[in-house]
Amino acid sequence: MEALIGIGRMALSVWAYLGSLLALLLATVRSAGAIRPRSMRLLGRVTMLQIFFTGFQAVLPLTIASVALGVLVLSISLQYLPVDYVQGVASIVIVREVVPLVTAFLIIGRSGTAITIEIATMKLNDELLALEVMGIPFTQFVALPRLVGAVVAFLLLQVYADLFGLLGGYYGSALVDAQLPAYPVADLLQGIDPADFALACLKAVLFGVVISITAIQQGLQVGRSRREIPIVTSRAVVRSLLLCFLLNTAVSVGVG
C-alpha cells in the first residue's frame, strides 16, 4: 500500500510539474499578442542577442560533434551495408535521430544553464520584482525573447548540423578508411528523405521550447539564497534531457 501511495504521489508531482510548464508556456505565447509597437525594438534586440548566444557561439562545438558522428555512422554503415542502403541510414540516423539530440545536449549545456542562472540571479536581485512594480510583464520582456531565440537558434543549428554531419561524414569516412566503397556525394544528399528532415525540424522546435521553458521555470524556483542556483541549474539540465529524450521517442515512434 505504501508503495502504491508513493507511486501516486510521484505521478501527481510529475503531472503538476508538467502543468506548470504548460501554464508558463501558454502565458508566454499569449504575451506575444500584447506587445506594443514601441516595445518591438527592445524585444527584437534581446531576441537577437539570445539567438547569437544560443546559435552562433555553439557553431564550433556542434561542427566537431556532427562531423565526428557523421564519420562514425557512415564509415560503419559502409563496412556492413550495401552503398544503396547508406543513404537511408544517413537520413534516419544522422538527420532524424542523432543530430537533434546532439544539438539538444549542447544547447542544454550552454544556453539552458545560462538562462536558468540568469533568471535565478534576476529573482535574487529583485529585478523581477522591480519589473512587476513597474507593470512590465515578465512573460513578455523576459520569457518570450528567450523562448523565441532558443527555438530559432535550434532550427538554424539543426540545418547546419545536418549538412555538416552528412558532408563531414562523407569526406571524413573516406579519409579514415580508403578501402570503403566510393559513391557520389550528390547521391548521399539526394537520398535524404524530406519527411525525415521535416521531422528533425519539428523536433528542433519542440526541443527549443522545452529547453527554454524548463530553464526559465527552474530559474524562478530559487528562494532567497544563492546556494540554490546550482541546485535549480542541475535540475533544469536533468529535466530538459529527460523531456527531450521522451519527446524524441514520442515523435519518432508516433509520427515517423
ZIFENQUI-V139507 format. One record per residue. N is the residue number from 0. PHI is phi in degrees with one decimal (* if undefined). Layout:
# ZIFENQUI-V139507
[[N;PHI] [N;PHI]]
This chain:
# ZIFENQUI-V139507
[[0;*] [1;-63.9] [2;-64.4] [3;-65.6] [4;-63.0] [5;-63.4] [6;-63.8] [7;-63.1] [8;-63.3] [9;-63.5] [10;-62.6] [11;-65.5] [12;-67.2] [13;-64.2] [14;-62.1] [15;-65.2] [16;-65.0] [17;-63.0] [18;-64.4] [19;-67.2] [20;-62.9] [21;-64.3] [22;-62.5] [23;-64.7] [24;-63.0] [25;-63.8] [26;-64.2] [27;-67.8] [28;-65.9] [29;-64.1] [30;-65.4] [31;-65.5] [32;-77.2] [33;-107.3] [34;-71.6] [35;-85.7] [36;-56.4] [37;-72.4] [38;-92.5] [39;-60.2] [40;-64.7] [41;-65.5] [42;-64.6] [43;-64.0] [44;-66.0] [45;-64.6] [46;-65.0] [47;-64.5] [48;-63.1] [49;-67.0] [50;-62.9] [51;-62.8] [52;-66.1] [53;-73.7] [54;-92.0] [55;-62.1] [56;-73.2] [57;-99.2] [58;-63.3] [59;-62.1] [60;-63.3] [61;-68.5] [62;-61.6] [63;-62.1] [64;-66.4] [65;-68.9] [66;-65.4] [67;-60.9] [68;-68.5] [69;-61.7] [70;-61.5] [71;-61.1] [72;-67.0] [73;-71.0] [74;-65.4] [75;-69.5] [76;-62.5] [77;-69.3] [78;-73.7] [79;-118.9] [80;-125.5] [81;-63.5] [82;-58.7] [83;-63.3] [84;-88.7] [85;-66.1] [86;-60.3] [87;-64.7] [88;-63.2] [89;-62.1] [90;-64.7] [91;-80.1] [92;-74.8] [93;-75.7] [94;-71.4] [95;-86.8] [96;-110.8] [97;-77.5] [98;-60.3] [99;-59.0] [100;-70.4] [101;-63.2] [102;-62.2] [103;-62.7] [104;-57.3] [105;-66.5] [106;-69.8] [107;-62.4] [108;-66.8] [109;-97.4] [110;-81.2] [111;-60.2] [112;-65.7] [113;-64.2] [114;-64.7] [115;-60.5] [116;-63.6] [117;-63.4] [118;-64.9] [119;-62.4] [120;-65.7] [121;-61.7] [122;-69.2] [123;-65.5] [124;-86.4] [125;64.4] [126;-69.8] [127;-66.9] [128;-64.5] [129;-64.6] [130;-62.2] [131;-64.1] [132;-63.0] [133;-80.9] [134;78.2] [135;-94.5] [136;-66.2] [137;-62.4] [138;-64.3] [139;-83.0] [140;-97.8] [141;-118.8] [142;-74.5] [143;-60.5] [144;-60.5] [145;-73.1] [146;-66.4] [147;-64.0] [148;-62.0] [149;-66.6] [150;-67.0] [151;-63.8] [152;-63.6] [153;-63.3] [154;-61.7] [155;-63.2] [156;-65.9] [157;-61.3] [158;-63.0] [159;-62.1] [160;-67.8] [161;-60.2] [162;-62.9] [163;-72.6] [164;-65.1] [165;-73.4] [166;-68.3] [167;-63.3] [168;-66.8] [169;-64.5] [170;-76.1] [171;-68.4] [172;-66.0] [173;-67.7] [174;-75.1] [175;-67.0] [176;-142.3] [177;-70.7] [178;-83.3] [179;-67.3] [180;-59.6] [181;-96.6] [182;-159.0] [183;-65.2] [184;-65.3] [185;-62.8] [186;-64.8] [187;-65.3] [188;-69.9] [189;-71.5] [190;-80.9] [191;-74.4] [192;-72.5] [193;-56.7] [194;-65.7] [195;-66.5] [196;-66.3] [197;-63.9] [198;-66.1] [199;-64.7] [200;-67.5] [201;-61.8] [202;-62.1] [203;-60.6] [204;-64.7] [205;-64.0] [206;-64.3] [207;-61.1] [208;-64.8] [209;-62.1] [210;-64.2] [211;-68.4] [212;-67.5] [213;-63.2] [214;-63.2] [215;-65.0] [216;-63.0] [217;-70.8] [218;-62.5] [219;-76.9] [220;-82.7] [221;-66.2] [222;-96.4] [223;-127.0] [224;-121.7] [225;-70.1] [226;-67.1] [227;-79.2] [228;-61.6] [229;-61.2] [230;-67.3] [231;-69.4] [232;-67.9] [233;-64.2] [234;-65.1] [235;-64.4] [236;-63.3] [237;-63.3] [238;-69.4] [239;-63.4] [240;-61.4] [241;-62.1] [242;-64.8] [243;-66.5] [244;-62.5] [245;-64.9] [246;-64.5] [247;-60.1] [248;-66.4] [249;-63.2] [250;-69.0] [251;-64.9] [252;-79.6] [253;-76.5] [254;-97.3] [255;-72.6]]
